[in-house]
Amino acid sequence: MKKKETDKKIFISKPSILLIICILLFILLVSEFIFFQYSIKSSANNPYQLKASPRDNFIFLGDSLTAYYPLNELYDDIAVVNSGVPGYTTDDILNNIDSMVSVYNPTKVFLLIGTNDIKIGKTTEEIVDNIDKIVNNILIKRPKTKIYIESIYPINDTNDEKINHESVSNRTNEQIREINKKLKKYCKDNNYTYIDMYSELVDNEGNLSLKYTTEGIHISDLGYLKITKVLYQYIND
């Protein structure tokens, strides 16, 4: 007697498996974003609950790392201005300080700048000196403004397929750490707030974590969530 049915094996191709993994990672990222947004607004005792005064006006000042920061999505209950411009160096900010900062009459300024200065060959001393000039220029016209200086973010120049070595260029974490060390001392000597974002974004090998970057230097959505969680305490300061 012949069997009417034969056993069937189901094969899933490698591209299909990769697609399923990508979909699951996307769902995980969206879920974390939604949970973070919900947690911010759902409890008065939540450490990420925004408590800024309606009179506060926040400026985020810098280059593309700031320009691509989705501030309106992550800080939708407070007055934030994105004064980040892709490609900008410390010199560019100095030359445009009025239109980027002063005109908004900020109560707090979060400054993140310097990575493009490294790319064009500026020394550590030149970068820190220009940051000092930026801060002084802000305070001359807005003396009551609180200044928050973020460490320069780490880079990832490993051989992972995700990395774009052309974008990373000649930047090195060694020089970035050297600049950050001097920035930390500068802030301590002048009573400004230094935010060590570098340590928050590195992996166990000391590189910008792959989950926090798009190609080795710029920040992923998950990376901006991490950054926001760190900055919230200073927003509420």
N, C-alpha and C positions, 0 to 999 in steps of 0.2 A: 504494500500500500504506500503511495507517495504522500509525502508531507505537503499539506496545502499551504503552509506558511513557512517561511524561512526566517531565521534570526537576522535582524538588521542591526548594524553597528552605526552609530552616529559619530561622524567625524566633524570636528570644528577646526577650520583652517586657522593658521597662525595670524593672518590679518584680522580675522574675526575676534580672536582672543585679545589682540591689542586694542581693537575698537571697544570691546567690553570693558577692558581696564581703563581706557580713557574716559568712558562714560561714567564709570564708578568714581574715578578721581574727580571728575567735574561735579558730580552730585555731592561728593564729600566737601568740596570747596564751597559750593553754593550753600550747603547746609551750615557750614561753619560761619559763613558771612551772615546768613539769616539769624542764626543763634546769637551771634555777637551783637547785631543790631537790636534784637529783641531784648537781650540782657541789659543793654544800655538803658532802655526806656521802661523796663518792667518793674524796677524796684528802686525805691528811694535810698535803700541802704547799699545798693550795688556800688563797688569801688569805681566802676566805669560810668557812673551816672554823671552827666554834665551838670556842673553847678556854677557855670560862668555867669557873671552879672550881665544884664542886658546892655550895660554901658561898655562892656568889653568889646574890643575889636582886634582880631587876631590876623597877623600877616605871616604867611609862610613864604620865606624868601630864599631863592636859590636858582638852580639850573634845571635840567630835565627831570632829575629825581624828585623835585618839587612840582614841576609843571605837570607831570603825569600822575600826581597824587590825587585821587578822587575825593577831594576835601568836602565837596557839597554832599556826597553820599554818606560820608563817615562822620561829618560834623554838621548835620542838617539842622540842629537846634541853636546854633550860635553863629555869630557874624565872622566868617572867615574869608580871607582874600588870598588867592593863589598868585603870588608874585614870582613864580618860577618861569624861567625862559630857557629852553633847550640850548645847550652849547655855551651858556654864560660862564664867565670866569669872575674872579673877585674884581678885576678891573672893570668889567662890564657893569657890575652892580654899582661900583663907585661912580661910574659915569651916568648912571640912571637912578640914583638913590631917591630923588624927589618923586619921580613918576611911579616908582616901585614901592615906596614906603611912605614918605612924608605926607603925600596927598591924602592918605587914608587915616591919618591921625591914630595910629595903632596904640593899644594899651600893652600888647605883647607882640614880640617879633620872634619867630622861630627861624634861625638862620642855618642853612645847610649849603655850604659852598666849598669849592677847592679841588674837586676831582678833575675838572677840566684844566685847572692850573697845572696839575701834575702832568697831564697829557702834553701841554705845550712847553714843559720843561722848567717851570718855576721852581725855585728852591723852597724848602720847608720854611725858612725864615721869611722869604718874600710872601708866601701864602698867609702865614700868621700875621705878618705886619699889615697886609691888606685887609684882613678880617678885622684887625684893630681899627683901621681907618673907617671901615664900614660901620662898625659899632659907634665910633665917635661921631660920625656924620649923622647917624640916626638920633643920637642923644643931644646933639647941638640944637636940633629943631624940635625934638620931642623928648625933653629931659625926663619925663615921668614914665617913659616906656620901659617895660621889663624885657631884658634881652635873654634869650635862650639860644645857646650855641650847640648845635648837634655835631657829634664827631662825624668825620667823613666815613661813609659806608665802606665796608670791605668789598673786594672783588673776587671773582672766581675765574682763574685762568687755567683750570685743569683740562684734561683731554676728554672730558665728557662731551658727548655729541650735541648737547644743548648749548654749549659755549660758543660764542662768536668772538674769536680772538682779535679780530679787527676792531670790534667795539671796545673790548677791554684795553687794547692798545698797549702802551708802555707803562700803565699803572701797575704798581706792586703793593701788596699788603704791607710789606716792610716799610715803605715810605709812608703809607697811610697811617700806620701805627706811630711812626715818628712824629708826623704832623699832629695826630690826635693827642699824643703825650704833651706836646707844647701847647696845644689848645686848652687842655685840661688845666695846666699850670697857669696859663693866661687868665682863664676864667676865675681860678682861685685867687690870683693876685688882685683881680679887679672886681671881685664880688659879682660876677655874672654866673648864670646857671649853665653848667656843662652837662650835656645829655650824652651818655655813652651808648649810642645806638650800635656801634661797631660790635660790642660784645653780645648784643641781642640777636645779631643777624648771622654770626659765624657758625660753621659746623664744627665737628670735633677735630678736623684737620686745620682749622683756622682760616677757612675760605668762606666767602659768601655762600650760605646754604643754597643748594640747587632748588629747593622748594620756594625760596624767597626771591629768586631772580628769573628773568626771562631769557637772558643770554650771557650772564656773567657780570653785568654792571647795573642794568636797570632792574627795577623791582616788580615782582609779580603781585597779583591781587592778594595772595596769601601773605606776602611780605608787607604790603601796606596795612593789612589787618594787624600784623605783629607790631608795626611801627605805631599805629594808632593806639593800641593797648598801652604802649610805653608812654606816649605823649599825653594821654588823658590825665595823668596825675599832675602834669604841669599846666594843662588847661584849667584844672581846678585849683591850682596853686593860688 
